[in-house]
Amino acid sequence: MPPPGPVGPPGAVLFVCAWNSVRSPMAAAMFRQYYGHKSYVGSAGVRKGEPDPFTAAVMDEVGLDLSKHKPITFEELEDLEGLNFDLIVTLSPEAHHRALEVTRTLAVDVEYWPTLDPGAAEEGTREQRLAAYREIRDQLLAKIEQRFGKPGFGR
């Protein structure tokens, strides 16, 4: 359970979703923009997806470049860097269950932020699909600000 009100960012945060192609890279990029000078941030997925062009497009609208994002799994991240995070934020039920399983012997907090996957809907016009991605982007940003404070918080 997160503490009430913003408390500033921890030293290292990992965002995890199902495929590491939409939600977790969005959240990590926005967190990095806000707190990259104070905190390390990573993102991973339960499985490895493909880079999502809609994700790159809506993040580009807010000045964040995800065109070079390479999806990575929890296991790949663990092999490359280890799981040396203070907080793991999970964005899907599958990611939450996997994070709890992987961290049961680690001193790390795990929080669940239920977030719909806009990539799951394959119907609609390009603009309708982009609108769904924008909505998730904006929800994640609001949650990041609510949880950790706006830029400059705690300075």
Secondary structure by P-SEA (a helix, b strand, c coil): cccccccccccbbbbbcccccccaaaaaaaaaacccccccccccccccccccaaaaaaaaaaccccccbbbbcaaaaaacccccccbbbbccaaaaaaaaaacccccbbbbbbccccccccccccaaaaaaaaaaaaaaaaaaaaaacccccccc
